[in-house]
Amino acid sequence: MKILKSLLLIFFTWLGLMFIEVTPTAAAQKHVLLVYDSQNSATQSYKKIDSLQRLLTSHQLSVKTIAESQYRSGMLRTNKYAGVITMVNWPQNPINNRQFQRDRQTFSGIKLHIGGILTRQEASQIGGRFTTLHHQQLTLIDSRRNSQLLPFTSTMTVFKKDDSKRTESFGTLTTQEANQRKFVDGVVRQHFGYLPFYSTDTLNLQIVSQLIAALFQTKSGKHQPLLTITNVTPYSNLKLLNQLSRDLYEQGIAFAVSTTTVETNTELSAFKQFTKVLRNIETRNGIIFLKTPIVSAYQSDQSKLNQLMVAELTSLGQNHVFPVGISTDGFWNQDALYRNQGLKVADHVLLLPNSQKKHQLASEGNSQVFKQSYYALAGNHLLTVQHQRKTAFQTPTAITFSMPTTRVGLRDLERKVSRLSYRWFNPQTQLTSQIEFGSANYQYRQGNYFLNGSLVDVTQAGSKQPRPIADQSMTGTLNHFFKFESHVLIILFTAIFIVLLIFIVIGRRIYVRMFKN
């Protein structure tokens, strides 16, 4: 019987492993609940929420976003979330959801409060002396002595610097008075954190990023920014785009392009000219991110959206344009349909600001975490910072400039890039990425492009083309068929194994009886 028990144990262990699908990064992912009070159109706080969502994703944190009014008791649990972030965008209308306040009070994970109206418990957990400033315009200074003048504020709750080792400070706020007063911008004590405000401007964003890295203990470091040209389309001025790529290449600047494409009319000469310019970019140490399409026509039909993404990737690949990742508005990662049908094909994404207010901010489930998520930061914002020392980026960051439409705009863009004088991210030595869809696999490894594992010469158009996939739903059907077939085989082998065990048991009993007789 001991042998029989051992066989049964081995069998059921094997059977369990056959049905379990393990995601390599799932165990390491940290989930965060972001609760905001209001989108406050007057101050465009919906942009702040979107920015924070993208920043958390770039820190490899999976975030679920919910309005305070939609919170229900029991949503915040320590075994589900590593931390909770409270974001106050409308101080005049304090959070009064008692269910959330009670759950947050008993929550034992990481707690970060952004904005004013600290509760007594929050203030005591953070510790230190705090005060409320009224009608002030402050200057923000980071640890590298970069500074930025902040907009005028009516009220702001700030902490005074604590020299003890109990707290960690991030950034300094100074008043414009004759007798300058100094306060802490961000503060962390154990697993509690506080930021008096959130801004999408450059300097505050970097301080927020440093605080998040320290509080959530994410793997952050010094990242070289990726210069990125956005708003490129097949209808852009291709001569200017080609000139821009040549100029950047001659200056030794690596760069990326975020471009849309078309699903139809890909056989026309205009599309061939468009892909030729994109191939020129690939040969000039540039990389391509495919921008997700306008989604109004696909809001309820995931098969159409999937077919569109596949068709666009296929038509580009047929012309030897191989995107290294997907660029998208941030809300795509908050919507389950868009996330599953548009983003999961890539392991690298470039998260752009939401282009329209109407797009949702609340999450359907937890946002996806990728191998690398670039936070898109407008290059014009960087030019407002007084650089004494260069800004340090804690997460992968894409510094974006919109595609110019005139030669004057082209020269202006190039002047702005030269003013920044960063050591830019170089894909040829630092990037390995993959896009996988249907039966096709695009890979980029240190300057080389691979199609289904084979090296491709991107200087040649169409010497080796991926198979066009007319209907992704057929691939999905076949995948489901083979998955069903494998389950049938497992069940069949299970039945055979059970029958064999029964015969072993019966045979053993017959043998024992014969021996006794």
PLY file of the C-alpha trace (Angstrom):
ply
format ascii 1.0
element vertex 517
property float x
property float y
property float z
element edge 516
property int vertex1
property int vertex2
end_header
0.00 0.00 0.00
2.96 2.33 0.61
3.99 1.93 -3.03
0.42 2.66 -4.12
0.28 5.84 -1.98
3.59 7.01 -3.39
2.39 6.45 -6.95
-0.82 8.36 -6.24
1.14 11.27 -4.69
3.46 11.51 -7.71
0.54 11.29 -10.10
-1.55 14.02 -8.52
1.51 16.29 -8.19
2.19 15.85 -11.90
-1.46 16.45 -12.72
-1.50 19.72 -10.75
1.62 21.00 -12.46
0.10 20.28 -15.87
-2.81 22.65 -15.21
-0.95 25.45 -13.43
0.34 28.29 -15.61
3.07 30.25 -13.91
3.93 33.80 -14.89
7.61 34.39 -14.12
7.13 37.94 -12.83
3.80 37.38 -11.10
5.30 36.46 -7.76
7.58 39.47 -7.78
4.92 42.00 -8.75
3.79 44.52 -6.18
0.17 45.65 -6.38
-0.79 49.17 -5.31
-4.25 50.64 -4.73
-4.52 54.29 -5.83
-7.52 56.10 -4.32
-8.24 59.66 -5.47
-10.87 62.10 -4.25
-11.66 63.99 -7.45
-10.49 64.58 -11.01
-10.98 68.34 -10.39
-11.28 69.72 -13.90
-10.46 73.23 -12.66
-6.88 72.18 -11.95
-6.78 69.39 -14.57
-6.12 66.84 -11.85
-7.07 64.03 -14.22
-3.68 64.64 -15.84
-1.99 64.16 -12.47
-3.78 60.85 -11.90
-2.77 59.65 -15.37
0.82 60.76 -14.75
1.01 58.93 -11.42
-0.42 55.76 -12.97
2.27 55.80 -15.67
5.01 56.60 -13.17
4.02 53.67 -10.94
4.03 51.34 -13.95
7.53 52.51 -14.89
8.54 51.49 -11.34
7.25 47.95 -12.05
4.27 48.50 -9.74
0.89 47.14 -10.81
-1.73 49.73 -9.90
-5.49 49.61 -9.50
-7.14 53.05 -9.49
-10.48 53.88 -7.93
-12.37 57.02 -6.97
-12.89 57.45 -3.24
-16.66 57.57 -3.76
-16.55 54.11 -5.38
-14.58 52.48 -2.58
-16.31 49.68 -0.67
-15.39 48.06 2.61
-12.82 45.28 2.37
-11.26 46.33 -0.96
-7.97 47.24 0.74
-6.37 44.10 2.15
-2.76 43.49 3.10
-2.68 40.11 1.36
-3.80 41.78 -1.90
-1.91 45.07 -1.97
1.63 46.00 -1.00
0.60 49.61 -0.52
-2.11 52.24 -0.79
-1.77 55.77 -2.17
-4.25 58.47 -1.20
-4.32 61.32 -3.72
-6.07 64.53 -2.68
-6.81 66.81 -5.64
-9.52 68.95 -4.04
-8.49 69.98 -0.51
-11.69 72.00 -0.05
-13.69 68.75 -0.28
-11.98 66.30 2.12
-12.29 62.53 1.77
-15.23 61.41 3.90
-15.61 57.75 2.92
-15.52 56.17 6.37
-15.15 52.67 4.94
-11.93 53.69 3.19
-10.65 55.62 6.23
-11.28 52.62 8.49
-9.63 50.14 6.11
-6.66 52.43 5.54
-6.19 52.85 9.28
-6.00 49.08 9.85
-3.96 48.41 6.69
-0.45 47.27 7.64
1.25 47.81 4.28
2.89 50.88 2.72
0.90 54.12 2.92
1.57 57.24 0.83
-0.47 60.43 1.13
-0.29 63.00 -1.69
-1.90 66.41 -1.18
-3.21 68.26 1.83
-5.68 67.37 4.60
-3.61 64.96 6.64
-5.53 63.06 9.28
-4.18 63.05 12.85
-3.16 59.43 12.52
-1.29 60.09 9.24
0.56 63.05 10.75
1.59 61.04 13.82
2.75 58.09 11.68
4.97 60.34 9.57
6.18 62.23 12.64
8.03 65.51 12.73
6.72 69.05 12.83
4.41 70.28 10.10
2.80 73.59 9.26
0.35 75.00 6.73
1.58 77.71 4.37
-0.86 80.25 2.96
-0.56 82.29 -0.25
3.01 81.39 -1.14
5.09 80.89 -4.27
7.81 78.38 -3.49
11.02 77.28 -5.18
11.65 73.54 -5.42
15.27 72.36 -5.16
16.44 68.77 -5.58
19.51 67.03 -4.17
21.58 68.04 -7.23
20.76 71.73 -6.69
18.49 71.87 -9.75
15.72 74.37 -9.04
12.29 75.27 -10.39
9.88 78.05 -9.45
6.47 76.59 -8.59
3.09 78.14 -9.39
1.41 80.25 -6.72
-0.44 78.16 -4.11
-3.17 79.19 -1.70
-2.51 76.54 0.98
0.06 73.77 1.41
0.82 71.48 4.35
4.57 70.92 4.67
6.96 69.27 7.13
10.04 70.86 8.59
13.30 69.04 8.03
13.97 66.31 10.60
17.70 65.72 11.09
17.15 62.44 12.90
17.71 59.12 11.17
14.07 58.18 11.59
12.96 59.98 8.44
14.24 60.32 4.88
13.73 63.62 3.07
13.33 64.32 -0.66
13.68 67.80 -2.13
13.53 71.21 -0.45
10.86 73.92 -0.65
12.01 77.48 -0.01
9.87 80.60 0.38
10.38 83.85 -1.52
10.54 85.94 1.67
13.51 88.02 2.78
14.07 85.58 5.64
13.87 82.40 3.61
12.17 79.46 5.25
12.92 75.89 4.17
10.67 72.84 4.25
10.78 69.26 3.06
9.01 68.39 -0.21
8.70 64.65 0.35
9.23 62.62 3.51
9.39 58.88 4.28
9.33 57.28 7.69
9.37 53.47 7.81
6.47 52.47 5.53
4.71 55.84 5.63
5.22 58.60 3.07
3.93 62.11 2.39
4.06 64.55 -0.53
2.43 67.99 -0.18
1.52 68.14 -3.88
1.89 66.31 -7.20
2.92 68.02 -10.40
3.64 66.74 -13.87
6.46 69.26 -14.15
9.93 67.82 -14.39
11.61 68.46 -11.06
8.74 67.47 -8.77
8.22 64.37 -10.87
11.79 63.24 -10.27
11.44 63.82 -6.52
8.18 61.84 -6.49
9.96 59.06 -8.40
12.79 58.96 -5.86
10.32 58.82 -2.98
8.32 55.98 -4.60
11.52 54.01 -5.20
12.55 54.38 -1.55
9.10 53.71 -0.09
8.19 50.69 -2.24
11.81 49.52 -2.51
11.65 49.16 -6.28
14.64 48.42 -8.44
15.49 51.90 -9.56
18.70 53.52 -10.61
20.14 56.11 -12.93
18.53 55.71 -16.35
19.67 57.49 -19.48
16.66 59.16 -21.15
15.42 58.01 -24.55
14.95 60.87 -27.02
11.59 60.25 -28.69
9.78 61.94 -31.57
6.00 61.58 -31.21
2.92 62.23 -33.38
4.48 60.69 -36.48
1.95 59.34 -39.00
2.03 58.14 -42.63
0.77 61.65 -43.47
3.63 63.49 -41.73
6.13 65.50 -43.74
8.39 62.55 -44.61
11.16 64.77 -45.98
11.41 66.54 -42.63
11.32 63.24 -40.76
14.10 61.86 -42.94
16.13 65.05 -42.47
15.63 64.93 -38.70
16.81 61.31 -38.49
19.87 62.15 -40.60
20.76 65.17 -38.46
20.44 63.22 -35.20
22.48 60.35 -36.65
25.27 62.70 -37.73
25.35 64.16 -34.21
25.64 60.67 -32.73
22.25 60.88 -30.97
20.22 57.68 -30.72
16.46 58.21 -30.76
13.02 56.61 -31.03
9.97 57.42 -33.14
6.39 56.84 -32.04
4.31 56.39 -35.17
0.87 55.29 -36.22
0.34 53.35 -39.42
-2.52 52.23 -41.66
-4.31 48.92 -42.06
-5.36 49.28 -45.70
-3.81 50.57 -48.92
-0.43 49.23 -47.86
0.35 48.31 -51.47
0.34 51.96 -52.57
3.57 53.82 -53.30
2.80 56.37 -50.56
2.96 53.61 -47.92
6.16 52.24 -49.48
7.71 55.71 -49.19
6.58 55.94 -45.56
8.16 52.59 -44.65
11.33 53.52 -46.56
11.79 56.53 -44.27
11.16 54.30 -41.23
13.81 51.85 -42.51
16.21 54.78 -42.82
15.53 55.51 -39.15
16.28 51.87 -38.25
19.65 52.09 -40.01
20.50 55.39 -38.29
20.45 54.02 -34.75
16.77 54.84 -34.39
14.02 52.54 -33.14
10.30 52.43 -33.84
7.39 52.24 -31.38
4.03 51.46 -32.98
1.40 53.86 -31.63
-1.94 52.30 -30.76
-4.90 53.37 -32.93
-7.89 55.56 -32.13
-10.16 53.23 -30.21
-13.65 54.71 -30.59
-14.59 52.08 -33.16
-13.30 49.17 -31.09
-14.65 49.89 -27.63
-16.83 46.76 -27.54
-15.29 44.50 -30.18
-12.02 43.00 -29.06
-11.66 40.76 -32.13
-11.62 43.80 -34.45
-9.06 45.57 -32.30
-6.85 42.49 -32.22
-7.12 42.04 -36.00
-6.20 45.68 -36.53
-3.08 45.46 -34.34
-1.99 42.27 -36.10
-2.62 43.74 -39.55
-0.60 46.87 -38.75
2.33 44.92 -37.31
2.26 42.52 -40.27
2.21 45.23 -42.94
5.15 46.99 -41.29
7.09 43.75 -40.98
6.49 42.94 -44.64
8.34 46.16 -45.42
11.11 45.39 -42.92
9.98 47.88 -40.34
10.10 46.06 -37.02
8.76 47.98 -34.01
10.63 47.31 -30.78
7.58 48.08 -28.66
4.15 49.67 -28.42
3.51 53.33 -27.57
0.12 54.19 -26.15
-1.96 56.60 -24.12
-1.82 55.66 -20.44
-5.50 54.67 -20.27
-4.85 51.61 -22.46
-3.11 49.99 -19.51
-6.10 50.70 -17.26
-8.67 49.11 -19.57
-8.82 45.30 -19.65
-9.87 45.06 -23.31
-7.23 47.45 -24.67
-4.58 46.01 -22.38
-5.22 42.41 -23.44
-5.72 43.04 -27.16
-3.18 45.78 -27.75
-0.35 45.77 -25.22
0.37 42.17 -24.29
2.09 41.50 -27.60
5.08 43.61 -26.49
7.50 43.48 -23.56
8.45 47.17 -23.99
5.88 49.99 -23.91
6.08 53.76 -24.07
3.35 55.28 -21.90
2.19 58.64 -23.26
-0.14 61.13 -21.54
-3.82 60.62 -22.22
-4.69 62.69 -25.26
-8.29 63.27 -24.18
-9.93 63.84 -20.82
-12.85 61.52 -21.58
-10.73 58.39 -21.35
-11.18 56.48 -18.13
-8.81 56.68 -15.20
-10.37 54.02 -13.02
-8.79 50.59 -13.54
-10.42 47.38 -14.68
-8.26 45.08 -12.61
-4.60 45.77 -12.04
-2.54 47.49 -14.72
0.02 45.36 -16.53
3.71 45.48 -15.67
6.14 45.09 -18.56
9.81 44.23 -18.91
10.40 47.94 -19.52
7.90 50.80 -19.35
9.04 54.25 -20.48
7.43 57.23 -18.80
6.88 59.90 -21.48
8.06 63.32 -20.30
7.63 66.40 -22.50
11.01 67.84 -23.39
9.69 71.39 -23.13
9.14 70.85 -19.38
12.83 70.10 -18.89
13.77 73.43 -20.39
12.04 75.24 -17.50
14.40 73.68 -14.94
17.48 75.64 -13.98
20.16 72.99 -14.46
23.14 73.32 -12.23
23.60 69.57 -12.51
21.72 67.25 -14.84
18.46 65.69 -13.69
18.75 62.03 -12.66
16.00 59.72 -13.88
15.01 56.92 -11.50
13.01 54.94 -14.07
13.06 54.42 -17.85
12.10 57.82 -19.25
11.34 58.97 -22.79
11.90 62.68 -23.37
9.38 63.53 -26.07
9.15 66.19 -28.76
6.31 66.38 -31.26
7.13 65.86 -34.93
7.74 69.29 -36.52
5.67 70.36 -39.51
7.99 73.02 -40.94
11.72 73.53 -41.42
11.61 76.30 -38.83
10.06 73.85 -36.39
12.75 71.30 -37.27
15.56 73.73 -36.43
13.80 74.77 -33.23
13.50 71.12 -32.14
17.18 70.47 -32.86
18.16 73.53 -30.82
16.10 72.30 -27.88
17.73 68.86 -28.05
21.20 70.44 -28.08
20.30 72.57 -25.03
19.46 69.46 -23.02
22.84 67.86 -23.72
22.03 64.54 -22.06
23.88 61.33 -22.55
21.03 59.68 -24.38
19.95 56.05 -24.13
21.58 53.98 -26.88
19.45 51.03 -28.08
22.37 49.39 -29.91
24.16 48.67 -26.66
21.34 48.73 -24.10
18.13 47.33 -25.59
16.76 43.81 -26.06
13.05 43.64 -26.85
10.39 41.42 -28.36
6.96 41.65 -29.99
5.07 38.39 -30.45
1.73 38.02 -32.20
0.09 35.14 -34.04
2.86 33.14 -35.69
5.30 36.06 -35.92
8.05 37.08 -33.53
9.95 40.37 -33.88
13.11 40.72 -31.82
15.61 43.53 -31.42
18.97 42.67 -29.90
21.69 45.31 -29.72
21.10 46.88 -33.11
20.05 43.72 -34.95
16.53 42.75 -36.01
15.27 39.17 -36.00
12.13 37.69 -37.55
11.13 34.34 -36.03
14.72 33.89 -34.86
16.38 34.73 -38.21
18.50 37.84 -38.72
16.92 40.38 -41.10
18.66 43.01 -43.20
16.47 46.08 -42.67
18.26 47.98 -45.43
16.43 45.76 -47.91
12.67 46.05 -48.39
10.86 42.75 -48.56
13.77 40.33 -48.96
12.29 38.28 -46.16
8.70 38.87 -45.16
6.59 37.59 -42.30
3.55 35.64 -43.30
0.52 37.90 -43.43
-2.15 36.89 -40.95
-5.52 37.65 -42.46
-7.60 36.84 -39.42
-6.20 36.62 -35.95
-9.43 35.02 -34.76
-8.48 31.89 -36.77
-5.16 31.73 -34.90
-7.02 32.14 -31.67
-9.40 29.33 -32.66
-6.48 27.02 -33.47
-4.81 27.88 -30.19
-8.00 27.02 -28.32
-8.30 23.80 -30.35
-4.79 22.61 -29.47
-5.27 23.64 -25.87
-8.52 21.63 -25.77
-6.77 18.68 -27.45
-3.98 18.72 -24.85
-6.55 18.68 -22.05
-8.31 15.71 -23.69
-5.00 13.83 -23.80
-4.34 14.63 -20.14
-7.78 13.32 -19.20
-7.23 10.19 -21.34
-3.87 9.42 -19.74
-5.40 10.07 -16.33
-8.15 7.53 -17.02
-5.61 4.96 -18.23
-3.46 5.54 -15.15
-6.45 5.06 -12.83
-7.42 1.82 -14.63
-3.85 0.55 -14.28
-3.89 1.38 -10.57
-7.15 -0.55 -10.18
-5.62 -3.56 -11.95
-2.54 -3.34 -9.72
-4.71 -3.33 -6.60
-6.86 -6.26 -7.85
-3.82 -8.20 -8.98
-2.10 -7.68 -5.63
-5.15 -8.97 -3.76
-5.37 -12.08 -5.99
-1.65 -12.73 -5.51
-1.96 -12.40 -1.71
-4.89 -14.83 -1.65
-2.97 -17.38 -3.75
0.00 -17.06 -1.43
-2.20 -17.61 1.65
-3.86 -20.65 0.08
0 1
1 2
2 3
3 4
4 5
5 6
6 7
7 8
8 9
9 10
10 11
11 12
12 13
13 14
14 15
15 16
16 17
17 18
18 19
19 20
20 21
21 22
22 23
23 24
24 25
25 26
26 27
27 28
28 29
29 30
30 31
31 32
32 33
33 34
34 35
35 36
36 37
37 38
38 39
39 40
40 41
41 42
42 43
43 44
44 45
45 46
46 47
47 48
48 49
49 50
50 51
51 52
52 53
53 54
54 55
55 56
56 57
57 58
58 59
59 60
60 61
61 62
62 63
63 64
64 65
65 66
66 67
67 68
68 69
69 70
70 71
71 72
72 73
73 74
74 75
75 76
76 77
77 78
78 79
79 80
80 81
81 82
82 83
83 84
84 85
85 86
86 87
87 88
88 89
89 90
90 91
91 92
92 93
93 94
94 95
95 96
96 97
97 98
98 99
99 100
100 101
101 102
102 103
103 104
104 105
105 106
106 107
107 108
108 109
109 110
110 111
111 112
112 113
113 114
114 115
115 116
116 117
117 118
118 119
119 120
120 121
121 122
122 123
123 124
124 125
125 126
126 127
127 128
128 129
129 130
130 131
131 132
132 133
133 134
134 135
135 136
136 137
137 138
138 139
139 140
140 141
141 142
142 143
143 144
144 145
145 146
146 147
147 148
148 149
149 150
150 151
151 152
152 153
153 154
154 155
155 156
156 157
157 158
158 159
159 160
160 161
161 162
162 163
163 164
164 165
165 166
166 167
167 168
168 169
169 170
170 171
171 172
172 173
173 174
174 175
175 176
176 177
177 178
178 179
179 180
180 181
181 182
182 183
183 184
184 185
185 186
186 187
187 188
188 189
189 190
190 191
191 192
192 193
193 194
194 195
195 196
196 197
197 198
198 199
199 200
200 201
201 202
202 203
203 204
204 205
205 206
206 207
207 208
208 209
209 210
210 211
211 212
212 213
213 214
214 215
215 216
216 217
217 218
218 219
219 220
220 221
221 222
222 223
223 224
224 225
225 226
226 227
227 228
228 229
229 230
230 231
231 232
232 233
233 234
234 235
235 236
236 237
237 238
238 239
239 240
240 241
241 242
242 243
243 244
244 245
245 246
246 247
247 248
248 249
249 250
250 251
251 252
252 253
253 254
254 255
255 256
256 257
257 258
258 259
259 260
260 261
261 262
262 263
263 264
264 265
265 266
266 267
267 268
268 269
269 270
270 271
271 272
272 273
273 274
274 275
275 276
276 277
277 278
278 279
279 280
280 281
281 282
282 283
283 284
284 285
285 286
286 287
287 288
288 289
289 290
290 291
291 292
292 293
293 294
294 295
295 296
296 297
297 298
298 299
299 300
300 301
301 302
302 303
303 304
304 305
305 306
306 307
307 308
308 309
309 310
310 311
311 312
312 313
313 314
314 315
315 316
316 317
317 318
318 319
319 320
320 321
321 322
322 323
323 324
324 325
325 326
326 327
327 328
328 329
329 330
330 331
331 332
332 333
333 334
334 335
335 336
336 337
337 338
338 339
339 340
340 341
341 342
342 343
343 344
344 345
345 346
346 347
347 348
348 349
349 350
350 351
351 352
352 353
353 354
354 355
355 356
356 357
357 358
358 359
359 360
360 361
361 362
362 363
363 364
364 365
365 366
366 367
367 368
368 369
369 370
370 371
371 372
372 373
373 374
374 375
375 376
376 377
377 378
378 379
379 380
380 381
381 382
382 383
383 384
384 385
385 386
386 387
387 388
388 389
389 390
390 391
391 392
392 393
393 394
394 395
395 396
396 397
397 398
398 399
399 400
400 401
401 402
402 403
403 404
404 405
405 406
406 407
407 408
408 409
409 410
410 411
411 412
412 413
413 414
414 415
415 416
416 417
417 418
418 419
419 420
420 421
421 422
422 423
423 424
424 425
425 426
426 427
427 428
428 429
429 430
430 431
431 432
432 433
433 434
434 435
435 436
436 437
437 438
438 439
439 440
440 441
441 442
442 443
443 444
444 445
445 446
446 447
447 448
448 449
449 450
450 451
451 452
452 453
453 454
454 455
455 456
456 457
457 458
458 459
459 460
460 461
461 462
462 463
463 464
464 465
465 466
466 467
467 468
468 469
469 470
470 471
471 472
472 473
473 474
474 475
475 476
476 477
477 478
478 479
479 480
480 481
481 482
482 483
483 484
484 485
485 486
486 487
487 488
488 489
489 490
490 491
491 492
492 493
493 494
494 495
495 496
496 497
497 498
498 499
499 500
500 501
501 502
502 503
503 504
504 505
505 506
506 507
507 508
508 509
509 510
510 511
511 512
512 513
513 514
514 515
515 516
